[in-house]
Every structure is written in C-alpha cells, then in structure tokens.
Amino acid sequence: MRLLPLIAATYFMVSGGPYGLEDILGGAGYAGALLLLLAIPLVWSLPTSLMVGELASALPEEGGYVLWVERALGRFWGFQEAWLSMAASVFDMAIYPVVFVLYLSRLAPTWTAGPRGTLWALAVVGLSCAWNLRGAVAVGEGSGGLFTLLLTPFAVLVAIACWKAFGPGHPATGAVGGLLTLRGTSPAQPDWPAAISVALWNYMGWDNASTIAQEVENPQRNYPRAMLLAAGLVALTYALPLAAVALAGIPAHRFATGAWADAGGAIGGRWLALSVVFGGMLSGLGMFNALMMSYARVPYALAEQGLLPAVLRRRTRAGVPWVSVLLCALLWALALRFSFERLISIDLVLYGAALLLEFLALIVLRIRQPLLPRPFRVPGGIPGTVLAGLGPAALIAFALWAARAERIAGIPALGFAALVATAGPAVYMLARRRGNDPAAPRSAQSSPQ
C-alpha cells in the first residue's frame, strides 16, 4: 500500500466524513462544535499521530500496536493491548453498518423496514469481508475512491453555502456577522460532556493503520506522513461543512443522526440531499471496510505468538490472514442487533486504556532502547514523549467522568467496561495454557528490520 491509499484508509479508520457530528451540534451548538473540532485535534489527534508515526516507523511489523506494547512492557501487556482493542471493536464496528442502513432508509424506507435492515447490515459485513480478502492494497485503493465519492457532496454543499452568503446580491458583512455570532443556534441547555465525548469518538482510531505495517510500502517514511496529513484532512472535512450550514442559518437543535440530508436539501435542493444520503451509505461501508482490515490483523498477531489457535495464522497469496478476517466478520455480524448509540462511552474507555498503553510503550522504549532506529521521532526527547501523552490522558479521564451516570444492562457503564477489561488477564492465562508456543515472542527477540 502506497502513501495516498494509506492516507485514505487512515481517514476511514478515524473519520468517514462529517457523518456522526450531529450530536456535537446538539450538545454544544455551532460555535461550541467548531471550537471542539478545531481544538481537540491539537490535544488528541496530533500527539497520537506523532506517537504512531514514531512507533510504526521504528517497528513496522504486522500486528502494530500489539507488538509495540509487548516489546516495551512484555507479553502479558501486549495481550491486554490486543484484548482491549478487540473488545472496543465490538462496541464500535456494528455502528457503521447501522449508519449505512440509516441513510439507505432515507432513500427507500420500505427497503430497510423490519428484518430487511439487518439483512442490509449483514450485506455490508459480507461485502467488506470479500473486499478485505483481496488484500490491503485493494482496501486502500478502494478507500481512495470512496473518499472522493463521499466528500464530493460536501464540497458542493460548502460551495453553494458560501455563494449564497458571499455571492452577488448577498452582503458578506451580514454573513460573517451571522457566522461569528451564530444567533439562535446554541442549544437552550448545552451538554458539553456529551459533545466532548462524541467529538473524541469522531477523532479516535489513529493507531489502527499500524497493524498492516508489513503491507505498506516504505513504512518508515510513509506512516509519519500519512498520520499528520490525515489528521489535518479529518479536521478540515469536519469544520468546513459545519461552518457552511452555520452560514446557511440552519438551527443546531434541528440536527440529529441523519440530518445532513436535510441540510443538503435546504442548501442545494433534492439532488444534493440525495447525494449526501448516498455519501452516508458510503461512509458506513468505508469505515467498516477499513477497520476490518486493521482489526483482523490483531488475532493473527496473537496466533503468531502461540496465544491463539494456529489456524488464525493462515494467509492468502495476497498476504491476507483470511481465517482471522472471517472470524472477526462473524463476531461483528452477531453484534449487529445491539444498540450502540449509548455505548460510545464504553468504546472510549476501552480504546482509551489501549491508547494509554501505547503512549507508555513509547516512553519505555525511549528509555530502555535508546539506540532503536527511529526514522521519525516525537520532538522533545523523553520529556516530549511524556508531554505528548498528557493531553490524551486528560481527555480520557474526562470521558470516564462524563460516563459516570451511563448504565448498560442495569449496571453502570464504567463498571461494565471494567468487567470487560479485567477479563483480559483471565483470558491471557487460558491462552497461555492452550498455547502451542510458550517461547518468547518473535518481536521481543529480533532486532528491527
């Protein structure tokens, strides 16, 4: 996979376009949403991108973040990293087929009524599975095409909104004043904790591209560039459409999941609304497809170490761990009937714990292995690596606080997440007992290529 497909795949692993921002608008209004979407990348996305850039270029191995943590902290913690990531995926992956179905229902409600919606979601899983079996190059190049199709309606939306605001016969001063003050667009009762949590969810996933390192051309050079370019691209494609609908004067309280189609209709008419709906379907498909490529490499990496059955090590001629792909597809297909809209907090907690282990691995490797070749480094030496992790750690702590009142299946959401996380050590002990390779893992024994 070359640089541009890697950027496109990373984009879908993190974002998938402006779809999913609606709840930020409802919680913080336009001004607050724009502030969050421009500030959070500096505290969350940029440090994470720098961390991934250093570790992926220093240790470009299949399995990515699992092997980083293992090399720094040992096999036990490497397994916990894998466990937390896969557990988070269960609460994350089923959202995207649902997004596909949600926007499809806007085109043809009868097509998704009753069990038909589940069948369409399963079709997304099946299509992504077949796509992934063709290899990382096919997924990366396909992500580039989906990226173009997905964002074209938003480019048109932004252009029309700006023309209506600043074009002939429309006083620019009034438009600028409306954009800055955003009168009447703030919610009566702002919900900042919910808005921040959803914003974090829309910016997480930067480490996912690391699991395909051996399938990336010149990873030492391309990973840092892809991370930084994708981070800027995500922030830009979030902020510009929000500014455009603010210019159009659409009240923030009217935004709910799927409301981008209404905004497209209000600004550009029915044809633009239909284009935005089609883009929403592509967003769900593109995110699921790219993330399947990432997550499917995690069971494969554990099987390589003897912690999961050896059958998961089987690969196609294109290098795809096909048994792992099929297993993950089955797992997520079984979870499609769950309701995940209220489980973003659990996803954030589990993903956040895994992310903190990666930052800890970054610091430990700087201290223990200072001579490890690092084509790219987080600036500032060891103090710089520590500072890079403080922003994400603070935001994860805030997400924990914000989720304190959430309840899942009758128990607190944080308690539920803690149960899932603490099951990791028990699963590790079972894996060690059943494992067929008790020796030290390959990544801890060999020097980097």
Backbone torsions as a table, in degrees:
resi	resn	phi	psi	omega
1	MET	NA	128.5	-179.4
2	ARG	-88.9	-177.0	-171.2
3	LEU	-61.5	-52.1	-175.3
4	LEU	-63.0	-45.9	174.2
5	PRO	-61.0	-33.9	177.8
6	LEU	-65.5	-40.2	176.4
7	ILE	-62.3	-44.8	-178.9
8	ALA	-64.3	-43.0	179.0
9	ALA	-64.8	-41.9	177.9
10	THR	-61.8	-40.2	178.8
11	TYR	-57.1	-45.2	-179.0
12	PHE	-73.7	-28.1	176.4
13	MET	-68.7	-24.6	-178.8
14	VAL	-102.1	-46.5	-164.9
15	SER	-118.5	-83.6	-171.6
16	GLY	90.6	20.7	176.8
17	GLY	93.4	-175.1	-175.6
18	PRO	-70.1	-9.3	179.7
19	TYR	-61.9	130.5	-177.8
20	GLY	107.8	-6.8	179.9
21	LEU	-86.6	-7.4	-171.5
22	GLU	-58.0	-40.6	-177.6
23	ASP	-70.4	-22.6	174.7
24	ILE	-68.9	-42.2	176.9
25	LEU	-61.3	-44.0	-179.4
26	GLY	-64.0	-30.3	-177.7
27	GLY	-88.6	-29.9	-172.5
28	ALA	-126.7	-7.2	-175.7
29	GLY	75.8	175.8	-176.0
30	TYR	-64.8	-49.6	-177.0
31	ALA	-61.2	-45.2	179.2
32	GLY	-65.5	-39.5	179.9
33	ALA	-64.9	-44.6	178.6
34	LEU	-63.1	-39.5	177.8
35	LEU	-61.6	-46.2	179.8
36	LEU	-63.1	-44.6	-174.2
37	LEU	-72.1	-18.4	175.9
38	LEU	-96.9	-26.5	-177.6
39	ALA	-88.1	-40.7	-176.0
40	ILE	-60.5	-37.1	176.8
41	PRO	-57.8	-32.3	-179.2
42	LEU	-71.1	-32.3	-176.0
43	VAL	-95.9	-25.7	-172.1
44	TRP	-115.1	-57.7	-172.8
45	SER	-72.0	-47.3	-176.5
46	LEU	-61.5	-50.3	178.0
47	PRO	-60.2	-40.4	-179.9
48	THR	-66.0	-40.7	178.2
49	SER	-62.8	-40.0	178.3
50	LEU	-64.6	-42.7	178.9
51	MET	-61.8	-47.2	179.9
52	VAL	-64.0	-40.1	179.2
53	GLY	-59.3	-42.2	180.0
54	GLU	-70.1	-50.9	-174.1
55	LEU	-70.6	-37.9	-180.0
56	ALA	-69.3	-32.4	178.3
57	SER	-79.3	-28.3	178.9
58	ALA	-81.5	-34.5	-177.0
59	LEU	-130.6	71.2	-177.3
60	PRO	-81.3	73.8	-178.0
61	GLU	-120.6	152.1	176.9
62	GLU	-62.3	127.6	-175.6
63	GLY	114.6	-22.1	170.4
64	GLY	50.0	-118.1	-171.4
65	TYR	-60.0	-27.7	177.8
66	VAL	-62.7	-44.3	-178.7
67	LEU	-74.6	-29.0	175.2
68	TRP	-61.7	-50.7	-177.6
69	VAL	-65.0	-39.8	-179.8
70	GLU	-63.6	-43.4	-179.1
71	ARG	-64.0	-36.8	-177.1
72	ALA	-83.0	-41.3	-168.7
73	LEU	-117.1	-7.6	179.0
74	GLY	108.3	168.7	-173.3
75	ARG	-64.9	-37.8	-179.6
76	PHE	-58.7	-49.7	-176.5
77	TRP	-71.9	-29.6	173.5
78	GLY	-61.3	-39.8	178.2
79	PHE	-67.4	-39.4	179.3
80	GLN	-63.2	-37.1	176.1
81	GLU	-60.1	-44.7	178.8
82	ALA	-65.2	-42.6	-179.1
83	TRP	-62.1	-46.8	-179.4
84	LEU	-63.1	-40.5	-178.3
85	SER	-67.4	-44.8	-179.6
86	MET	-69.0	-36.6	177.2
87	ALA	-64.4	-42.0	177.8
88	ALA	-62.4	-34.7	-178.3
89	SER	-63.3	-31.7	179.9
90	VAL	-64.0	-35.9	-179.4
91	PHE	-86.9	-3.5	-176.1
92	ASP	-112.4	-43.9	-169.1
93	MET	-68.1	-32.5	-177.3
94	ALA	-72.9	-10.7	178.1
95	ILE	-67.2	-37.5	-168.0
96	TYR	-73.3	-41.2	171.5
97	PRO	-61.4	-33.2	177.9
98	VAL	-65.6	-39.1	176.2
99	VAL	-60.9	-43.0	177.2
100	PHE	-56.8	-47.9	-177.9
101	VAL	-66.6	-38.5	179.9
102	LEU	-58.8	-46.4	-179.2
103	TYR	-75.3	-32.2	174.6
104	LEU	-61.3	-36.3	180.0
105	SER	-64.4	-23.6	176.7
106	ARG	-72.2	-28.5	177.4
107	LEU	-79.9	-45.7	-175.9
108	ALA	-146.9	90.0	-176.2
109	PRO	-56.4	-35.0	-177.2
110	THR	-68.6	-24.4	-179.3
111	TRP	-67.8	-26.3	-174.6
112	THR	-111.6	6.7	-178.2
113	ALA	-69.5	142.0	176.4
114	GLY	60.8	-136.1	-177.2
115	PRO	-70.5	-12.2	179.9
116	ARG	-62.3	-32.7	178.6
117	GLY	-61.2	-42.0	178.5
118	THR	-65.7	-37.4	179.2
119	LEU	-64.9	-39.3	176.7
120	TRP	-65.2	-40.8	178.0
121	ALA	-62.2	-41.1	176.4
122	LEU	-64.1	-33.6	177.8
123	ALA	-64.4	-37.4	176.2
124	VAL	-62.2	-43.9	178.5
125	VAL	-61.3	-47.0	-178.5
126	GLY	-63.8	-43.1	179.5
127	LEU	-63.7	-43.6	179.5
128	SER	-64.7	-37.4	178.2
129	CYS	-62.1	-47.9	178.9
130	ALA	-63.0	-39.3	179.1
131	TRP	-63.6	-44.4	-179.0
132	ASN	-65.5	-33.8	-179.7
133	LEU	-66.6	-14.6	175.7
134	ARG	-79.7	-16.1	175.2
135	GLY	118.8	164.8	-177.8
136	ALA	-63.9	-34.9	179.8
137	VAL	-62.6	-43.4	179.5
138	ALA	-63.2	-41.1	179.2
139	VAL	-66.4	-43.4	-179.4
140	GLY	-64.2	-46.4	179.6
141	GLU	-67.1	-37.4	176.3
142	GLY	-64.3	-35.9	177.9
143	SER	-63.4	-35.5	177.2
144	GLY	-63.3	-42.7	177.8
145	GLY	-66.0	-43.7	178.3
146	LEU	-63.0	-37.8	178.8
147	PHE	-58.2	-46.2	-179.1
148	THR	-65.0	-46.8	-179.5
149	LEU	-64.9	-37.0	-176.9
150	LEU	-67.3	-43.5	-171.6
151	LEU	-90.8	-12.9	179.6
152	THR	-58.0	-46.1	178.0
153	PRO	-60.6	-33.6	180.0
154	PHE	-73.7	-33.1	174.7
155	ALA	-62.9	-41.4	177.7
156	VAL	-66.2	-42.1	179.0
157	LEU	-59.1	-46.0	179.6
158	VAL	-63.7	-43.0	-178.6
159	ALA	-62.8	-45.0	-178.8
160	ILE	-66.5	-42.4	179.9
161	ALA	-62.0	-41.8	179.2
162	CYS	-68.1	-38.5	178.3
163	TRP	-62.9	-43.2	179.9
164	LYS	-66.5	-30.6	-177.3
165	ALA	-84.9	-37.7	-172.0
166	PHE	-118.6	-4.8	-177.2
167	GLY	-72.6	-179.9	-179.8
168	PRO	-55.7	133.6	179.5
169	GLY	85.8	0.1	179.3
170	HIS	-124.1	110.9	-176.3
171	PRO	-64.3	122.2	-178.1
172	ALA	-65.3	-33.9	-177.9
173	THR	-62.3	-39.0	178.3
174	GLY	-66.5	-39.4	179.6
175	ALA	-65.2	-43.7	179.5
176	VAL	-65.1	-40.9	178.3
177	GLY	-62.7	-40.7	178.2
178	GLY	-64.8	-38.0	-179.9
179	LEU	-67.8	-39.4	-176.9
180	LEU	-73.9	-40.9	-178.0
181	THR	-86.4	-32.8	179.9
182	LEU	50.4	49.9	-175.9
183	ARG	-61.9	134.4	176.9
184	GLY	77.2	5.9	-177.3
185	THR	-103.6	-7.3	-179.7
186	SER	-83.3	140.5	179.2
187	PRO	-67.4	150.2	-179.5
188	ALA	-62.3	-38.7	178.7
189	GLN	-126.9	89.6	-178.1
190	PRO	-59.4	142.7	176.7
191	ASP	-118.7	80.2	-175.8
192	TRP	-65.5	-42.0	178.3
193	PRO	-56.7	-44.5	179.4
194	ALA	-65.5	-41.3	-179.4
195	ALA	-62.8	-42.2	-179.8
196	ILE	-67.0	-41.8	179.6
197	SER	-61.5	-43.2	179.5
198	VAL	-67.5	-36.9	177.7
199	ALA	-63.7	-41.8	177.0
200	LEU	-61.7	-43.1	179.3
201	TRP	-60.4	-37.3	-179.8
202	ASN	-74.1	-11.1	-179.9
203	TYR	-115.0	10.3	-177.3
204	MET	-99.2	155.4	177.6
205	GLY	119.3	11.4	-176.2
206	TRP	-64.5	-27.7	-177.2
207	ASP	-82.6	-9.9	-173.3
208	ASN	-63.8	-32.5	-178.3
209	ALA	-68.9	-14.1	-175.8
210	SER	-70.0	-21.3	-173.6
211	THR	-73.9	-9.7	-179.1
212	ILE	-110.1	27.1	-170.1
213	ALA	-55.8	-39.0	-177.8
214	GLN	-72.2	-8.8	179.9
215	GLU	-105.8	11.9	-179.7
216	VAL	-108.8	134.7	177.6
217	GLU	-70.7	128.7	177.7
218	ASN	46.9	62.1	-175.0
219	PRO	-61.5	-31.1	-179.6
220	GLN	-60.2	-33.0	-179.4
221	ARG	-93.5	-38.5	-170.0
222	ASN	-82.2	-30.9	-178.5
223	TYR	-62.9	-52.2	179.4
224	PRO	-58.1	-42.2	-179.9
225	ARG	-64.3	-43.1	-178.6
226	ALA	-64.1	-41.5	-178.5
227	MET	-62.4	-48.1	-176.0
228	LEU	-69.7	-41.0	179.2
229	LEU	-67.4	-40.4	179.1
230	ALA	-66.3	-36.5	179.2
231	ALA	-61.3	-45.4	177.7
232	GLY	-66.0	-37.6	-179.2
233	LEU	-65.4	-42.4	179.4
234	VAL	-62.6	-48.1	-179.3
235	ALA	-60.2	-40.9	-178.8
236	LEU	-65.7	-44.6	-177.2
237	THR	-76.1	-9.7	170.2
238	TYR	-85.7	-48.3	-170.2
239	ALA	-73.3	-41.6	-174.5
240	LEU	-63.3	-46.8	178.1
241	PRO	-63.2	-35.6	177.8
242	LEU	-64.9	-42.7	177.5
243	ALA	-62.4	-36.1	-179.1
244	ALA	-66.0	-45.3	-179.4
245	VAL	-72.1	-25.9	173.3
246	ALA	-67.0	-42.8	175.9
247	LEU	-59.0	-36.0	-179.0
248	ALA	-73.7	-11.0	176.5
249	GLY	79.2	23.1	178.7
250	ILE	-79.7	122.4	-177.5
251	PRO	-61.0	139.8	-178.8
252	ALA	-63.9	-33.0	-176.4
253	HIS	-67.2	-12.5	178.0
254	ARG	-83.7	-5.9	-177.1
255	PHE	-87.7	125.3	170.7
256	ALA	-140.9	176.0	-177.8
257	THR	-55.1	124.9	-178.1
258	GLY	95.1	-1.2	-173.9
259	ALA	-74.8	-10.7	177.1
260	TRP	-60.7	-31.3	177.6
261	ALA	-63.8	-41.4	177.8
262	ASP	-64.3	-40.0	178.8
263	ALA	-64.3	-41.7	177.6
264	GLY	-61.5	-40.6	178.2
265	GLY	-65.8	-39.8	-179.2
266	ALA	-68.1	-32.4	-176.0
267	ILE	-90.7	-43.7	-172.5
268	GLY	-121.3	-1.4	179.9
269	GLY	94.9	-176.6	-172.1
270	ARG	-63.0	-38.0	-177.2
271	TRP	-63.5	-37.5	178.5
272	LEU	-72.4	-36.3	176.8
273	ALA	-60.1	-44.4	179.1
274	LEU	-65.5	-36.4	178.0
275	SER	-64.9	-40.2	178.7
276	VAL	-66.6	-39.0	176.3
277	VAL	-60.6	-46.6	177.9
278	PHE	-60.5	-39.7	176.8
279	GLY	-62.8	-36.1	177.0
280	GLY	-63.4	-38.3	176.0
281	MET	-64.4	-42.1	179.3
282	LEU	-66.3	-33.2	178.6
283	SER	-62.5	-47.8	178.6
284	GLY	-61.5	-43.1	179.6
285	LEU	-66.7	-46.0	-176.8
286	GLY	-63.8	-41.0	-179.9
287	MET	-68.2	-44.0	179.6
288	PHE	-62.5	-42.6	-177.1
289	ASN	-63.7	-47.5	-178.6
290	ALA	-68.1	-40.7	-179.2
291	LEU	-70.4	-31.5	174.8
292	MET	-60.8	-41.4	177.8
293	MET	-57.9	-40.6	-178.6
294	SER	-72.3	-55.2	-172.9
295	TYR	-66.2	-31.8	-177.2
296	ALA	-65.2	-19.2	178.2
297	ARG	-79.5	-14.3	-178.2
298	VAL	-71.8	-52.5	174.8
299	PRO	-57.7	-36.3	177.9
300	TYR	-60.9	-44.2	-179.3
301	ALA	-63.4	-38.4	178.3
302	LEU	-69.6	-36.2	177.0
303	ALA	-65.6	-34.7	177.2
304	GLU	-61.1	-27.3	-178.8
305	GLN	-95.3	1.8	179.6
306	GLY	82.7	10.4	-178.5
307	LEU	-92.8	-10.3	173.1
308	LEU	-133.9	161.5	-177.3
309	PRO	-52.4	143.1	-176.1
310	ALA	-63.0	-20.8	-179.1
311	VAL	-61.1	-26.3	-179.8
312	LEU	-71.3	-8.8	179.1
313	ARG	-84.9	-8.1	-176.6
314	ARG	-67.5	136.2	-177.0
315	ARG	-129.2	154.9	174.1
316	THR	-81.3	175.2	177.0
317	ARG	-61.9	-25.7	177.9
318	ALA	-82.2	1.7	178.5
319	GLY	86.3	12.5	-178.1
320	VAL	-86.2	127.0	174.6
321	PRO	-73.2	84.4	-165.5
322	TRP	-68.5	-34.0	178.0
323	VAL	-66.2	-40.8	178.0
324	SER	-64.2	-39.8	177.5
325	VAL	-60.7	-47.1	-178.9
326	LEU	-66.0	-38.7	179.0
327	LEU	-63.3	-46.2	179.6
328	CYS	-63.8	-41.3	178.8
329	ALA	-59.8	-41.9	178.7
330	LEU	-64.3	-43.0	-179.8
331	LEU	-59.8	-48.1	-178.4
332	TRP	-71.3	-31.8	177.6
333	ALA	-63.9	-37.9	178.8
334	LEU	-67.7	-22.3	-176.7
335	ALA	-94.1	2.7	-173.5
336	LEU	-65.1	-25.4	-176.7
337	ARG	-81.6	-7.1	179.2
338	PHE	-72.8	157.7	174.3
339	SER	-100.1	114.5	-172.0
340	PHE	-105.1	-4.4	-176.8
341	GLU	-60.2	-33.6	-178.5
342	ARG	-92.9	3.9	-176.4
343	LEU	-105.2	13.7	176.6
344	ILE	-59.5	-35.5	-179.5
345	SER	-62.2	-41.2	178.8
346	ILE	-66.0	-42.9	178.0
347	ASP	-57.5	-45.4	-179.5
348	LEU	-63.8	-41.0	-178.4
349	VAL	-64.1	-48.9	-178.1
350	LEU	-68.0	-45.9	177.2
351	TYR	-62.9	-40.6	-179.5
352	GLY	-61.9	-40.9	178.1
353	ALA	-62.8	-41.7	177.7
354	ALA	-65.0	-39.6	-179.5
355	LEU	-65.2	-39.7	178.7
356	LEU	-64.6	-35.2	175.1
357	LEU	-63.2	-35.7	178.9
358	GLU	-67.8	-42.2	176.3
359	PHE	-64.2	-38.0	176.7
360	LEU	-63.5	-40.5	177.0
361	ALA	-61.8	-39.9	177.6
362	LEU	-57.4	-46.6	-178.3
363	ILE	-68.2	-45.5	-177.5
364	VAL	-63.3	-41.2	179.0
365	LEU	-66.8	-34.2	175.7
366	ARG	-61.9	-37.2	-177.2
367	ILE	-80.5	-47.3	-173.3
368	ARG	-82.6	-29.9	-176.9
369	GLN	-129.3	65.4	-177.3
370	PRO	-65.3	-21.7	-178.3
371	LEU	-90.9	0.1	176.9
372	LEU	-59.6	123.8	-179.4
373	PRO	-58.2	125.9	-179.4
374	ARG	-127.8	95.2	179.3
375	PRO	-59.3	-25.7	176.9
376	PHE	-134.0	139.8	-178.7
377	ARG	-129.3	144.8	168.0
378	VAL	-65.8	126.2	-176.4
379	PRO	-63.9	154.1	173.0
380	GLY	97.9	8.7	179.3
381	GLY	65.1	-154.2	180.0
382	ILE	-62.4	-43.6	175.8
383	PRO	-57.5	-36.1	179.0
384	GLY	-65.5	-38.1	178.7
385	THR	-67.4	-35.7	177.9
386	VAL	-67.3	-45.3	179.9
387	LEU	-63.0	-35.8	-179.7
388	ALA	-60.7	-33.2	-178.1
389	GLY	-84.1	-12.6	-175.6
390	LEU	-68.6	-42.1	-179.5
391	GLY	-61.8	-54.0	176.3
392	PRO	-57.6	-38.6	179.7
393	ALA	-63.2	-41.4	179.8
394	ALA	-65.2	-40.2	-179.9
395	LEU	-69.9	-35.0	176.3
396	ILE	-66.1	-40.9	176.7
397	ALA	-61.1	-39.6	177.5
398	PHE	-64.3	-40.6	178.9
399	ALA	-61.9	-38.0	176.3
400	LEU	-62.2	-44.8	179.4
401	TRP	-64.4	-42.2	-177.5
402	ALA	-65.6	-26.4	-176.9
403	ALA	-92.4	9.0	-172.9
404	ARG	-63.9	-26.7	-177.7
405	ALA	-96.8	-7.3	-179.2
406	GLU	-70.1	143.5	178.5
407	ARG	-131.0	138.1	179.4
408	ILE	-128.3	126.1	179.7
409	ALA	53.6	35.5	175.9
410	GLY	84.2	-1.8	178.7
411	ILE	-121.7	157.0	179.4
412	PRO	-57.0	140.7	-178.3
413	ALA	-59.3	-38.4	178.9
414	LEU	-66.0	-37.1	176.3
415	GLY	-65.0	-40.0	178.2
416	PHE	-62.4	-45.8	178.8
417	ALA	-62.8	-38.2	179.1
418	ALA	-65.0	-38.5	177.5
419	LEU	-62.5	-42.8	178.9
420	VAL	-63.6	-44.5	-177.8
421	ALA	-66.4	-42.6	-176.5
422	THR	-74.7	-10.8	173.6
423	ALA	-72.2	-18.1	-178.3
424	GLY	-56.2	-49.7	178.7
425	PRO	-59.1	-38.9	179.3
426	ALA	-66.0	-41.3	177.9
427	VAL	-64.2	-36.4	178.9
428	TYR	-63.2	-43.2	180.0
429	MET	-63.3	-40.8	177.3
430	LEU	-64.3	-40.3	179.9
431	ALA	-64.4	-39.0	179.3
432	ARG	-65.7	-37.1	-179.9
433	ARG	-68.5	-37.3	-177.3
434	ARG	-90.8	-9.4	-174.8
435	GLY	-65.9	152.7	-179.1
436	ASN	-110.1	9.7	179.9
437	ASP	-143.3	82.7	-176.1
438	PRO	-76.5	-2.4	-178.4
439	ALA	-70.6	167.0	178.3
440	ALA	-62.2	144.7	-176.3
441	PRO	-66.5	156.2	-176.5
442	ARG	-58.5	-38.4	-174.5
443	SER	-67.4	-24.8	-178.8
444	ALA	-86.8	-14.1	-174.9
445	GLN	-99.6	-33.4	-172.3
446	SER	-95.5	155.0	174.4
447	SER	-85.6	153.6	-177.2
448	PRO	-65.6	148.9	-179.1
449	GLN	-72.6	NA	NA
